[in-house]
Amino acid sequence: MLLNGSPHTLQNSNSKYQTTKFEEKNRILDHDVYEYGVEYTPKNKEDNSTVVHYGRRQLLINEIEFLTLALKSLVKDFNKSELLQKEIVVIYAGASPGYHFLVLSEFFPFIKFILYDKKIINFIFGDKQYRKNFTINQTFINKSIAENLKKEYPEDKFICLFISDIRRSNKSEEIVEEDMDLQAEIHEILKPYKSFLKFRLPYFNNEKKNKKYLDGTLFFLIYGNPSTSETRLLVDKNAKTRDYDCSRYENQMYYFNNFDRTDCFQHDIHALGIDHCYDCRAHVYILDQYKKIFENVEKMFFPNNFELSRKTIKELVDYINKVTNASSTIINFRYNFENQLYDCVYNFTKIKFGQIIDKEFLNSLRKRNDDDHTLSYRLNRIRI
């Protein structure tokens, strides 16, 4: 049964099998209409947690999605001759550590990335052809820098996109809100064609009821923290502002993480690490959308005989596994079984499609069987 082949959904004993077609609407949090049905409850250390948190892949896949959506919009908003006269530039705030950028550039080799972060942006140019795609600035972006960028990349010659993953080591509510406000100010100065902003509202228990912020489309993260309250906000150039309800947003994200994210969704990609949870289904969907853009924009943007365009979705998943070192990426897994709490870690690609999720599966955790057809875990049994 499909549900038994989805280890990432194990924390939800009522996981549903969704048979409807997975579409862009599945990726979007409509703040006004998304139903949640339950109220936020803080997690504790004894709660089951089997969804995957995989930071490097999270950034990569979500940004492939944004750039794909931006290209789809460009071919609608501009004619071919206009597009051929412009260069696409991504201004990226909060770029450290930057491990995913070379892969992102492989997917979009015609885009120039201008990276900002005071922390070290630490990646190696394995292929010289990608050096020209990056300008690295070891400083935080600010309004003055944004003003200069606006002059350096005028609209008649460039299509400017803005991605923000601004975050400081101090994660207090005040700092988080300051960072939110800063990226909105940068957007207002740059007036980019599209922006993709980190979005997290102040927690309701801090007595903040509403937040006025840029209007746009909220996208769920993929492979985010199990209890994340972050999304990404896709904003148009001349976006207005709107009020966001902090309590409603908090409850919506709680529901998503614990229910929609742990449902099973149909797809036919059998690849290491991929099951039928929401994150994996969204991963497959985004790569499918990426492949479809070649039909409209390949000759305008992508080089001739572009290798990635010839790969199947499964081959793209396998390639991302390879270049993100998925086989050595450690994923945490916590599950109550027969009155024992199992705190486990495993390598992302060790859980294979079709693994039976039942007593036999959980017994295999205790046996620590290293056979090729089971799972290899390091266990720490904690009595409840």
Contacts in CASP RR format, 6 or more apart in sequence:
PFRMAT RR
TARGET T0000
AUTHOR 0000-0000-0000
METHOD contacts of the structure
MODEL  1
MLLNGSPHTLQNSNSKYQTTKFEEKNRILDHDVYEYGVEYTPKNKEDNST
VVHYGRRQLLINEIEFLTLALKSLVKDFNKSELLQKEIVVIYAGASPGYH
FLVLSEFFPFIKFILYDKKIINFIFGDKQYRKNFTINQTFINKSIAENLK
KEYPEDKFICLFISDIRRSNKSEEIVEEDMDLQAEIHEILKPYKSFLKFR
LPYFNNEKKNKKYLDGTLFFLIYGNPSTSETRLLVDKNAKTRDYDCSRYE
NQMYYFNNFDRTDCFQHDIHALGIDHCYDCRAHVYILDQYKKIFENVEKM
FFPNNFELSRKTIKELVDYINKVTNASSTIINFRYNFENQLYDCVYNFTK
IKFGQIIDKEFLNSLRKRNDDDHTLSYRLNRIRI
2 17 0 8 1.000
2 264 0 8 1.000
2 266 0 8 1.000
2 276 0 8 1.000
3 9 0 8 1.000
3 15 0 8 1.000
3 17 0 8 1.000
3 264 0 8 1.000
3 357 0 8 1.000
4 354 0 8 1.000
4 356 0 8 1.000
4 357 0 8 1.000
4 358 0 8 1.000
5 275 0 8 1.000
5 276 0 8 1.000
5 353 0 8 1.000
5 354 0 8 1.000
5 355 0 8 1.000
5 356 0 8 1.000
5 357 0 8 1.000
6 15 0 8 1.000
6 264 0 8 1.000
6 275 0 8 1.000
6 276 0 8 1.000
6 277 0 8 1.000
6 357 0 8 1.000
7 50 0 8 1.000
7 275 0 8 1.000
7 333 0 8 1.000
7 351 0 8 1.000
7 355 0 8 1.000
7 357 0 8 1.000
7 361 0 8 1.000
8 50 0 8 1.000
8 51 0 8 1.000
8 52 0 8 1.000
8 262 0 8 1.000
8 275 0 8 1.000
8 277 0 8 1.000
8 279 0 8 1.000
8 280 0 8 1.000
8 351 0 8 1.000
9 15 0 8 1.000
9 50 0 8 1.000
9 51 0 8 1.000
9 262 0 8 1.000
9 263 0 8 1.000
9 264 0 8 1.000
9 275 0 8 1.000
9 276 0 8 1.000
9 277 0 8 1.000
10 48 0 8 1.000
10 50 0 8 1.000
10 335 0 8 1.000
10 357 0 8 1.000
11 47 0 8 1.000
11 48 0 8 1.000
11 49 0 8 1.000
11 50 0 8 1.000
11 51 0 8 1.000
11 258 0 8 1.000
11 262 0 8 1.000
11 335 0 8 1.000
12 258 0 8 1.000
12 259 0 8 1.000
12 262 0 8 1.000
12 263 0 8 1.000
15 262 0 8 1.000
15 263 0 8 1.000
15 264 0 8 1.000
16 263 0 8 1.000
16 264 0 8 1.000
17 263 0 8 1.000
17 264 0 8 1.000
17 266 0 8 1.000
18 263 0 8 1.000
18 264 0 8 1.000
18 265 0 8 1.000
18 266 0 8 1.000
19 266 0 8 1.000
22 265 0 8 1.000
22 266 0 8 1.000
22 267 0 8 1.000
22 281 0 8 1.000
22 282 0 8 1.000
22 285 0 8 1.000
26 265 0 8 1.000
26 278 0 8 1.000
26 281 0 8 1.000
26 282 0 8 1.000
26 285 0 8 1.000
27 65 0 8 1.000
27 219 0 8 1.000
27 220 0 8 1.000
27 282 0 8 1.000
27 285 0 8 1.000
28 217 0 8 1.000
28 218 0 8 1.000
28 219 0 8 1.000
28 220 0 8 1.000
29 218 0 8 1.000
29 219 0 8 1.000
29 220 0 8 1.000
29 231 0 8 1.000
29 252 0 8 1.000
29 253 0 8 1.000
29 256 0 8 1.000
30 218 0 8 1.000
31 218 0 8 1.000
31 244 0 8 1.000
31 245 0 8 1.000
31 248 0 8 1.000
31 249 0 8 1.000
31 252 0 8 1.000
34 252 0 8 1.000
34 256 0 8 1.000
35 255 0 8 1.000
36 248 0 8 1.000
36 251 0 8 1.000
36 252 0 8 1.000
36 254 0 8 1.000
36 255 0 8 1.000
36 256 0 8 1.000
37 251 0 8 1.000
37 255 0 8 1.000
38 251 0 8 1.000
38 254 0 8 1.000
38 255 0 8 1.000
38 258 0 8 1.000
38 259 0 8 1.000
39 251 0 8 1.000
39 254 0 8 1.000
40 204 0 8 1.000
40 250 0 8 1.000
40 251 0 8 1.000
40 253 0 8 1.000
40 254 0 8 1.000
41 254 0 8 1.000
43 49 0 8 1.000
43 226 0 8 1.000
43 227 0 8 1.000
46 336 0 8 1.000
46 341 0 8 1.000
46 384 0 8 1.000
47 334 0 8 1.000
48 334 0 8 1.000
48 335 0 8 1.000
48 336 0 8 1.000
49 226 0 8 1.000
49 332 0 8 1.000
49 333 0 8 1.000
49 334 0 8 1.000
49 335 0 8 1.000
50 262 0 8 1.000
50 333 0 8 1.000
50 334 0 8 1.000
50 335 0 8 1.000
51 224 0 8 1.000
51 226 0 8 1.000
51 257 0 8 1.000
51 261 0 8 1.000
51 262 0 8 1.000
51 277 0 8 1.000
51 279 0 8 1.000
52 223 0 8 1.000
52 224 0 8 1.000
52 277 0 8 1.000
52 279 0 8 1.000
52 331 0 8 1.000
52 348 0 8 1.000
53 223 0 8 1.000
53 224 0 8 1.000
53 225 0 8 1.000
53 226 0 8 1.000
53 331 0 8 1.000
53 332 0 8 1.000
54 223 0 8 1.000
54 224 0 8 1.000
54 329 0 8 1.000
54 331 0 8 1.000
54 348 0 8 1.000
55 223 0 8 1.000
55 224 0 8 1.000
56 99 0 8 1.000
56 100 0 8 1.000
56 324 0 8 1.000
56 329 0 8 1.000
57 100 0 8 1.000
57 222 0 8 1.000
57 223 0 8 1.000
57 283 0 8 1.000
57 320 0 8 1.000
57 324 0 8 1.000
57 326 0 8 1.000
58 221 0 8 1.000
58 222 0 8 1.000
58 223 0 8 1.000
58 224 0 8 1.000
59 100 0 8 1.000
59 165 0 8 1.000
60 100 0 8 1.000
60 103 0 8 1.000
60 104 0 8 1.000
60 320 0 8 1.000
60 324 0 8 1.000
61 222 0 8 1.000
61 223 0 8 1.000
61 282 0 8 1.000
61 283 0 8 1.000
61 286 0 8 1.000
61 320 0 8 1.000
62 196 0 8 1.000
62 219 0 8 1.000
62 221 0 8 1.000
62 222 0 8 1.000
62 232 0 8 1.000
63 100 0 8 1.000
63 104 0 8 1.000
63 163 0 8 1.000
63 196 0 8 1.000
64 104 0 8 1.000
64 107 0 8 1.000
64 286 0 8 1.000
64 287 0 8 1.000
64 290 0 8 1.000
65 219 0 8 1.000
65 286 0 8 1.000
65 289 0 8 1.000
66 161 0 8 1.000
66 163 0 8 1.000
66 194 0 8 1.000
66 196 0 8 1.000
66 219 0 8 1.000
66 232 0 8 1.000
66 234 0 8 1.000
67 90 0 8 1.000
67 104 0 8 1.000
67 107 0 8 1.000
67 108 0 8 1.000
67 111 0 8 1.000
67 161 0 8 1.000
68 286 0 8 1.000
68 289 0 8 1.000
68 290 0 8 1.000
68 293 0 8 1.000
69 194 0 8 1.000
69 234 0 8 1.000
69 289 0 8 1.000
70 161 0 8 1.000
70 193 0 8 1.000
70 194 0 8 1.000
71 293 0 8 1.000
71 296 0 8 1.000
71 297 0 8 1.000
71 301 0 8 1.000
72 293 0 8 1.000
72 296 0 8 1.000
73 193 0 8 1.000
73 194 0 8 1.000
74 83 0 8 1.000
74 159 0 8 1.000
74 193 0 8 1.000
74 297 0 8 1.000
75 83 0 8 1.000
75 296 0 8 1.000
75 297 0 8 1.000
75 300 0 8 1.000
78 86 0 8 1.000
80 300 0 8 1.000
83 159 0 8 1.000
83 300 0 8 1.000
83 301 0 8 1.000
84 300 0 8 1.000
85 157 0 8 1.000
86 157 0 8 1.000
86 158 0 8 1.000
86 159 0 8 1.000
87 112 0 8 1.000
87 157 0 8 1.000
87 158 0 8 1.000
87 159 0 8 1.000
88 110 0 8 1.000
88 111 0 8 1.000
88 112 0 8 1.000
88 158 0 8 1.000
88 159 0 8 1.000
88 161 0 8 1.000
88 301 0 8 1.000
89 111 0 8 1.000
89 112 0 8 1.000
89 113 0 8 1.000
89 114 0 8 1.000
89 153 0 8 1.000
89 158 0 8 1.000
89 159 0 8 1.000
89 160 0 8 1.000
89 161 0 8 1.000
90 111 0 8 1.000
90 112 0 8 1.000
90 113 0 8 1.000
90 114 0 8 1.000
90 161 0 8 1.000
90 162 0 8 1.000
90 163 0 8 1.000
91 114 0 8 1.000
91 116 0 8 1.000
91 141 0 8 1.000
91 149 0 8 1.000
91 153 0 8 1.000
91 160 0 8 1.000
91 161 0 8 1.000
91 162 0 8 1.000
91 163 0 8 1.000
91 190 0 8 1.000
91 192 0 8 1.000
92 113 0 8 1.000
92 114 0 8 1.000
92 115 0 8 1.000
92 116 0 8 1.000
92 162 0 8 1.000
92 163 0 8 1.000
92 164 0 8 1.000
92 165 0 8 1.000
93 116 0 8 1.000
93 117 0 8 1.000
93 140 0 8 1.000
93 141 0 8 1.000
93 162 0 8 1.000
93 163 0 8 1.000
93 164 0 8 1.000
93 165 0 8 1.000
93 166 0 8 1.000
93 183 0 8 1.000
93 186 0 8 1.000
94 115 0 8 1.000
94 116 0 8 1.000
94 117 0 8 1.000
94 140 0 8 1.000
94 141 0 8 1.000
94 164 0 8 1.000
94 165 0 8 1.000
94 166 0 8 1.000
94 167 0 8 1.000
95 101 0 8 1.000
95 115 0 8 1.000
95 116 0 8 1.000
95 117 0 8 1.000
95 121 0 8 1.000
95 136 0 8 1.000
95 165 0 8 1.000
96 117 0 8 1.000
96 118 0 8 1.000
96 119 0 8 1.000
96 120 0 8 1.000
96 121 0 8 1.000
96 122 0 8 1.000
97 119 0 8 1.000
97 120 0 8 1.000
97 121 0 8 1.000
97 122 0 8 1.000
97 123 0 8 1.000
98 115 0 8 1.000
98 121 0 8 1.000
98 122 0 8 1.000
98 123 0 8 1.000
99 122 0 8 1.000
99 123 0 8 1.000
99 324 0 8 1.000
100 324 0 8 1.000
101 113 0 8 1.000
101 115 0 8 1.000
101 121 0 8 1.000
101 123 0 8 1.000
101 134 0 8 1.000
102 123 0 8 1.000
102 125 0 8 1.000
102 126 0 8 1.000
102 127 0 8 1.000
102 130 0 8 1.000
102 323 0 8 1.000
103 320 0 8 1.000
103 323 0 8 1.000
103 324 0 8 1.000
104 113 0 8 1.000
105 111 0 8 1.000
105 113 0 8 1.000
105 130 0 8 1.000
105 133 0 8 1.000
105 134 0 8 1.000
106 130 0 8 1.000
106 308 0 8 1.000
106 323 0 8 1.000
107 290 0 8 1.000
107 308 0 8 1.000
109 129 0 8 1.000
109 130 0 8 1.000
109 133 0 8 1.000
109 302 0 8 1.000
109 303 0 8 1.000
109 306 0 8 1.000
110 301 0 8 1.000
110 302 0 8 1.000
110 303 0 8 1.000
111 133 0 8 1.000
112 132 0 8 1.000
112 133 0 8 1.000
112 134 0 8 1.000
112 135 0 8 1.000
113 133 0 8 1.000
113 134 0 8 1.000
113 135 0 8 1.000
114 134 0 8 1.000
114 135 0 8 1.000
114 137 0 8 1.000
114 149 0 8 1.000
115 121 0 8 1.000
115 134 0 8 1.000
115 135 0 8 1.000
115 136 0 8 1.000
115 137 0 8 1.000
116 137 0 8 1.000
116 139 0 8 1.000
116 140 0 8 1.000
116 141 0 8 1.000
116 145 0 8 1.000
117 137 0 8 1.000
117 138 0 8 1.000
117 139 0 8 1.000
117 140 0 8 1.000
118 138 0 8 1.000
118 139 0 8 1.000
118 140 0 8 1.000
119 138 0 8 1.000
120 138 0 8 1.000
121 136 0 8 1.000
121 138 0 8 1.000
125 131 0 8 1.000
125 134 0 8 1.000
137 145 0 8 1.000
139 145 0 8 1.000
141 166 0 8 1.000
141 186 0 8 1.000
142 182 0 8 1.000
143 185 0 8 1.000
143 186 0 8 1.000
143 189 0 8 1.000
146 185 0 8 1.000
146 186 0 8 1.000
146 189 0 8 1.000
146 190 0 8 1.000
147 189 0 8 1.000
149 160 0 8 1.000
149 190 0 8 1.000
150 189 0 8 1.000
150 190 0 8 1.000
150 191 0 8 1.000
153 160 0 8 1.000
159 193 0 8 1.000
160 190 0 8 1.000
160 191 0 8 1.000
160 192 0 8 1.000
160 193 0 8 1.000
161 192 0 8 1.000
161 193 0 8 1.000
161 194 0 8 1.000
161 195 0 8 1.000
161 196 0 8 1.000
162 186 0 8 1.000
162 187 0 8 1.000
162 190 0 8 1.000
162 192 0 8 1.000
162 194 0 8 1.000
162 195 0 8 1.000
162 196 0 8 1.000
162 197 0 8 1.000
163 195 0 8 1.000
163 196 0 8 1.000
164 183 0 8 1.000
164 186 0 8 1.000
164 195 0 8 1.000
164 196 0 8 1.000
164 197 0 8 1.000
164 198 0 8 1.000
165 198 0 8 1.000
166 179 0 8 1.000
166 182 0 8 1.000
166 183 0 8 1.000
166 198 0 8 1.000
167 179 0 8 1.000
167 198 0 8 1.000
168 175 0 8 1.000
168 179 0 8 1.000
173 202 0 8 1.000
173 203 0 8 1.000
173 206 0 8 1.000
173 208 0 8 1.000
176 200 0 8 1.000
176 202 0 8 1.000
177 202 0 8 1.000
177 211 0 8 1.000
179 198 0 8 1.000
180 197 0 8 1.000
180 198 0 8 1.000
180 199 0 8 1.000
180 200 0 8 1.000
180 211 0 8 1.000
180 213 0 8 1.000
183 195 0 8 1.000
183 197 0 8 1.000
183 198 0 8 1.000
184 197 0 8 1.000
184 213 0 8 1.000
184 214 0 8 1.000
187 195 0 8 1.000
187 197 0 8 1.000
187 214 0 8 1.000
187 235 0 8 1.000
187 239 0 8 1.000
191 237 0 8 1.000
191 238 0 8 1.000
192 237 0 8 1.000
193 237 0 8 1.000
194 234 0 8 1.000
194 235 0 8 1.000
194 236 0 8 1.000
194 237 0 8 1.000
195 233 0 8 1.000
195 234 0 8 1.000
195 235 0 8 1.000
196 232 0 8 1.000
196 233 0 8 1.000
196 234 0 8 1.000
196 235 0 8 1.000
197 214 0 8 1.000
197 232 0 8 1.000
197 233 0 8 1.000
197 235 0 8 1.000
198 230 0 8 1.000
198 232 0 8 1.000
198 233 0 8 1.000
199 213 0 8 1.000
199 218 0 8 1.000
199 230 0 8 1.000
199 231 0 8 1.000
199 232 0 8 1.000
199 233 0 8 1.000
200 229 0 8 1.000
200 230 0 8 1.000
200 231 0 8 1.000
201 208 0 8 1.000
201 211 0 8 1.000
201 229 0 8 1.000
201 244 0 8 1.000
201 246 0 8 1.000
201 249 0 8 1.000
201 250 0 8 1.000
202 208 0 8 1.000
202 211 0 8 1.000
202 246 0 8 1.000
203 229 0 8 1.000
203 246 0 8 1.000
203 250 0 8 1.000
204 246 0 8 1.000
204 247 0 8 1.000
204 250 0 8 1.000
208 246 0 8 1.000
209 245 0 8 1.000
209 246 0 8 1.000
209 247 0 8 1.000
210 243 0 8 1.000
210 244 0 8 1.000
210 245 0 8 1.000
210 246 0 8 1.000
211 243 0 8 1.000
211 244 0 8 1.000
211 246 0 8 1.000
212 241 0 8 1.000
212 242 0 8 1.000
212 243 0 8 1.000
212 244 0 8 1.000
213 233 0 8 1.000
213 241 0 8 1.000
213 242 0 8 1.000
213 244 0 8 1.000
214 233 0 8 1.000
214 235 0 8 1.000
214 239 0 8 1.000
214 240 0 8 1.000
214 241 0 8 1.000
214 242 0 8 1.000
215 235 0 8 1.000
215 239 0 8 1.000
215 240 0 8 1.000
215 241 0 8 1.000
215 242 0 8 1.000
216 233 0 8 1.000
216 234 0 8 1.000
216 235 0 8 1.000
216 236 0 8 1.000
216 239 0 8 1.000
217 233 0 8 1.000
217 234 0 8 1.000
218 231 0 8 1.000
218 232 0 8 1.000
218 233 0 8 1.000
218 234 0 8 1.000
219 231 0 8 1.000
219 232 0 8 1.000
219 233 0 8 1.000
219 234 0 8 1.000
220 231 0 8 1.000
220 256 0 8 1.000
220 261 0 8 1.000
220 278 0 8 1.000
220 282 0 8 1.000
221 228 0 8 1.000
221 230 0 8 1.000
221 231 0 8 1.000
221 232 0 8 1.000
222 279 0 8 1.000
222 282 0 8 1.000
222 283 0 8 1.000
222 286 0 8 1.000
223 279 0 8 1.000
223 283 0 8 1.000
224 230 0 8 1.000
224 279 0 8 1.000
226 257 0 8 1.000
227 254 0 8 1.000
227 257 0 8 1.000
228 253 0 8 1.000
228 257 0 8 1.000
229 249 0 8 1.000
229 250 0 8 1.000
229 253 0 8 1.000
231 253 0 8 1.000
260 278 0 8 1.000
261 277 0 8 1.000
261 278 0 8 1.000
261 279 0 8 1.000
262 277 0 8 1.000
262 278 0 8 1.000
263 277 0 8 1.000
263 278 0 8 1.000
264 276 0 8 1.000
264 277 0 8 1.000
265 276 0 8 1.000
265 277 0 8 1.000
265 278 0 8 1.000
265 281 0 8 1.000
266 276 0 8 1.000
266 281 0 8 1.000
267 276 0 8 1.000
267 280 0 8 1.000
267 281 0 8 1.000
267 284 0 8 1.000
267 285 0 8 1.000
269 284 0 8 1.000
269 313 0 8 1.000
269 314 0 8 1.000
269 317 0 8 1.000
270 314 0 8 1.000
270 353 0 8 1.000
271 314 0 8 1.000
271 317 0 8 1.000
271 318 0 8 1.000
271 321 0 8 1.000
271 353 0 8 1.000
272 318 0 8 1.000
272 321 0 8 1.000
272 326 0 8 1.000
272 327 0 8 1.000
272 348 0 8 1.000
272 349 0 8 1.000
272 352 0 8 1.000
273 280 0 8 1.000
273 321 0 8 1.000
273 326 0 8 1.000
273 348 0 8 1.000
273 349 0 8 1.000
273 350 0 8 1.000
273 351 0 8 1.000
273 352 0 8 1.000
273 353 0 8 1.000
274 280 0 8 1.000
274 283 0 8 1.000
274 284 0 8 1.000
274 317 0 8 1.000
274 353 0 8 1.000
275 351 0 8 1.000
275 353 0 8 1.000
275 354 0 8 1.000
283 317 0 8 1.000
284 313 0 8 1.000
284 317 0 8 1.000
287 313 0 8 1.000
287 316 0 8 1.000
287 317 0 8 1.000
288 313 0 8 1.000
290 316 0 8 1.000
291 309 0 8 1.000
291 313 0 8 1.000
291 316 0 8 1.000
294 302 0 8 1.000
294 306 0 8 1.000
294 309 0 8 1.000
298 306 0 8 1.000
298 309 0 8 1.000
302 309 0 8 1.000
308 316 0 8 1.000
308 319 0 8 1.000
311 319 0 8 1.000
320 326 0 8 1.000
321 327 0 8 1.000
321 348 0 8 1.000
321 349 0 8 1.000
326 347 0 8 1.000
326 348 0 8 1.000
326 349 0 8 1.000
327 347 0 8 1.000
327 348 0 8 1.000
327 349 0 8 1.000
328 347 0 8 1.000
329 347 0 8 1.000
329 348 0 8 1.000
330 345 0 8 1.000
330 346 0 8 1.000
330 347 0 8 1.000
330 348 0 8 1.000
331 345 0 8 1.000
331 346 0 8 1.000
331 347 0 8 1.000
331 348 0 8 1.000
332 343 0 8 1.000
332 344 0 8 1.000
332 345 0 8 1.000
333 342 0 8 1.000
333 343 0 8 1.000
333 344 0 8 1.000
333 345 0 8 1.000
333 346 0 8 1.000
333 377 0 8 1.000
334 341 0 8 1.000
334 342 0 8 1.000
334 343 0 8 1.000
334 344 0 8 1.000
335 341 0 8 1.000
335 342 0 8 1.000
335 344 0 8 1.000
335 362 0 8 1.000
336 342 0 8 1.000
336 384 0 8 1.000
337 362 0 8 1.000
337 365 0 8 1.000
338 362 0 8 1.000
339 384 0 8 1.000
340 381 0 8 1.000
340 382 0 8 1.000
340 383 0 8 1.000
340 384 0 8 1.000
341 381 0 8 1.000
341 382 0 8 1.000
341 383 0 8 1.000
341 384 0 8 1.000
342 362 0 8 1.000
342 365 0 8 1.000
342 379 0 8 1.000
342 380 0 8 1.000
342 381 0 8 1.000
342 382 0 8 1.000
343 379 0 8 1.000
343 380 0 8 1.000
343 381 0 8 1.000
343 382 0 8 1.000
344 365 0 8 1.000
344 377 0 8 1.000
344 378 0 8 1.000
344 379 0 8 1.000
344 380 0 8 1.000
345 377 0 8 1.000
345 378 0 8 1.000
346 375 0 8 1.000
346 376 0 8 1.000
346 377 0 8 1.000
347 376 0 8 1.000
350 375 0 8 1.000
350 376 0 8 1.000
351 375 0 8 1.000
352 373 0 8 1.000
355 361 0 8 1.000
355 374 0 8 1.000
355 375 0 8 1.000
361 375 0 8 1.000
364 374 0 8 1.000
364 375 0 8 1.000
365 375 0 8 1.000
365 377 0 8 1.000
365 379 0 8 1.000
366 379 0 8 1.000
368 376 0 8 1.000
368 377 0 8 1.000
368 378 0 8 1.000
368 379 0 8 1.000
369 375 0 8 1.000
369 376 0 8 1.000
370 376 0 8 1.000
END
